[in-house]
Amino acid sequence: MRRSIALASLFVILTVAANAQTRVGTAAGACGRECLRGFVTQYLDAMVSHNPKAIPTVPTARFTEDTKTLPLGEGLWKGASKIRSYRQDFLDVREGEAASFVIVEESGTPVMLALRLKIENKKIIEIETMVTRSKAEGALFDIENLTTPHAAMNVVPDASQRMSRAELIRIAEIYPVGLKVGGNFDAVEAIIDFDKAIRDPEHPTKVRQEYDSGDHVHPSAAGYKAMADLIPLRLLGGKQKPK
């Protein structure tokens, strides 16, 4: 699994974790779910109109694309020409963060955008993006299959089905901790084949049914847990649990 998909998945896990816990109560933050969703919409509209001044940012706002810090308006902003119908938002009221998977056309060619916005006092203070333009950049890149979000991605689970926020964040944080051991994504991937763990062997561009979030591309919480469970605890300085 390539770097862009891996990092995008990580911050989506974090926002899903928060999302699961904030559906049942409103946090003290001034920006609720629809407020956060509106910031994503503003960002996307400004990007395709090539007008970074159209979004409310603080003077110190940081913008990154594929981990590189850029002036806002560079990168995908230069070639973005259309927002397609696929958009899956992940909203964390407690932390004031909005993330989204969106299919964007760049000079007429579809690309997968993973976006995270950090909102404070109704202004954007952080913008993190990852752009996947081909299967070479993302193993689970079946972009034409992404037309509308699957209904299962927006089901509100009952309390008995939800993992705790802390547990989901713990799972998400295992991967970057592993990077500290391996030094880079290639080193970690040489030890652990996350893609193999969740890929459907009969349909290599899709996720196995038991780990499918519902859109055949993104893993469910069970899928992310299966990926996290592959990491030997010895790499993290811990002891492996007996099976």
N, C-alpha and C positions, 0 to 999 in steps of 0.2 A: 504494500500500500504506500503510495507516494506521499511526500511531505504535506502537500496542500490538503489532501483529504484527511490525513491524520490530525493535523492541527485544527482544521475546521470541525472535525468530529469532537475533539477535546473541548472546545469552548461551547459547542452545542450540548454536550453532556452536562456541563456546569449549568447552563441556563435551563436545561430540562429539569435538572435537580431542583433548582430554585423555583421553576414554574410549578412543579408538582406540589410544593409546599405553600405557594402563595395563592393558589386557586381558592383555598378554603378560608382565607382571611386577608384583609388589606393591610399592607405594611404602612409604616409612618411616612414613607416617601411621598413627595408631592406629585409624582408622575405615576399614574395608575396604568393598568394594562393597555387601555385604548390610547392613552397618552404616549406610551412607549411605541405602540404599533404605528402611531402617527409619525413619530420620528423616523422610523424605517421608511415609511412612504415618502416623507419629505426628502430623505437622503436619495432614494432611488429616482424621484422626479428631478431633483437637482442634477444628478449624475447624467441622465440622458439629455438634459438640456444644457449640459456643460457649464453650469453656473454654481460654483461652490459657495458663492456669497448668499445663495438662497436658503442655506441651512444655518440655524443658530449655533455657532460654536464659540467657545471661549478663545481668547487670543493665544493661549498656550496649548490648544488642542493638538494632539498628536495623531497623524494619519499614517498607517502602514499598509502595504500591500505585499503579500508573500514575505512577511517579516522585515521588509525594508521600509525605513521611514522616508516618506515622500512629501512634497508640498501638496496640500489638498487641491485636487483638480488634475493631478498627474495620474499615470497608470491607466487603469480601466476607464477612468473619467474621460480620457482623450478619445477613445473609440466607441464608447457605449452609445448604441443607437436605438435600443428598444428593450423594454421589460416584457418578457414573455409571461404566460399565465401561471407558471409554477412559482409559488412563493410559500415557504413554510417558516412562520415566525416562532421564536422561543423567547418568552417575556419573563423577566425576573424583576418584579416590583420591589422586592426587598433590597436588592443591590442597585436598582436603577439601571439595569442593562437590558438591551434588546438585541437579539441575534436573529439572523434569518438566512435560510438557503434560498437563493433566487436564481432563475435562469435569465441571463442577460444576453442580448445580442451585441457583439462587438464587431463593428463594420459588417453587420449582416450575418455573422457566424455565432452560434450559440456557445456560451461559456457558463460555467457554474460559479456563482459568487457566494462565498460564505462571508457574512457581515456581522460584526459586533459593534454596538454603540454603547458608550457609557454616558448616562445622562445625570447631570447635577444642576439643580436650580433651573430646570427647563432649558438647559444648554448642553450641547455635546462637548464632552471633555476628552473622549478617546474614540478613535475609529480604527478598528482592526479588520482587515479584509484578506481573504485568500481567494485566488482566482485559478480555476482549473480549466484549461483550454483543450485538453486532449486526453486520450487513454494513457499516453505516455506519462502524463502528470498525475493521473488518478486512476487506479486499477478498476474501481467501481464507478466508471464513467459511462453511464447509459443515458445520455442526456435527452435523446429523443423520446425516451420512456417517461420522462418527467414533464407532464402536461398540467396536472393539477395535484395538489397534495392529497394523499390518501386519507380517508376519513379516520382511519385508525390512529393517525398521527395527532389528532385533536380530541380523542376520547378522554373524558375526565375520569380517571380511575377512582374507585372507592378506596377508603382508608386501608383496607386489607390488602390491596394490590400495590400500594405505593411503597417503594423503598424510601428510606429516610434521606433527607437532603445531605446529611453528613456522609452517608454511605456512598451516594452517587458521586459526591465530590471526591471522596477517597479513591474511588475507582478511576475517575478522570485524572487524578494527580499521579497515579502510578506511572503513566507513560512518560511524562517529562522527568520524573525522578529517574526512570530508566535511562533517559538520554544523558543524564549526568554521569552515569556509569559507562555507557557505551561511547559517549562523546559526540555522536551524531546519529541521524536517522538511519543511515546505512548500517552502522554498527549494531543498532538495536534490531533492525530488520534481519540482519544476518543471524541473530540468535533466536528471534521470535517471529514467526510468520503469522501476523495478525489476520492478513487477508485470507489465508487458508482456513483459519478457524471459523470464519463466518461465511465464506463463499460457497454457493451452491455448485457442487462439482459438475452437475449436468448443465448448468447455465452460469458460466464463470463470471458474467457481468452482473449477476444478481446475488442477493443474500439468501442463505438457507432459510427455509420456511420457519423453523423454530426460533430464528434470530431476526426475522423480518419485522420491521416496524409497520409494514403494510404497503409500502410503495416499491418494494423489491430492490431498493437501492441502499437505504439507510438502515443500520442495525437498530433493534429495539434495546431497551434497558438490559434485557437478558443477553443480547448480543454483545453489548459493551462489557458486561460482566465477564462473558466468556473470553473476551480479548484480554481483560485485566488479569483473569485467572491464569493466563498462559505465562505471565512474567514470573520467573523463578525468584522467590524471595531472597535467595542468596545474592542476587544482583543488587538488592536494596539493603543488604546488611541484616536481613531478618532470617528466621527459620521457616522452612517450608512446612506447611501443615501436612500431617499424614493423611493419605487418601484412604 
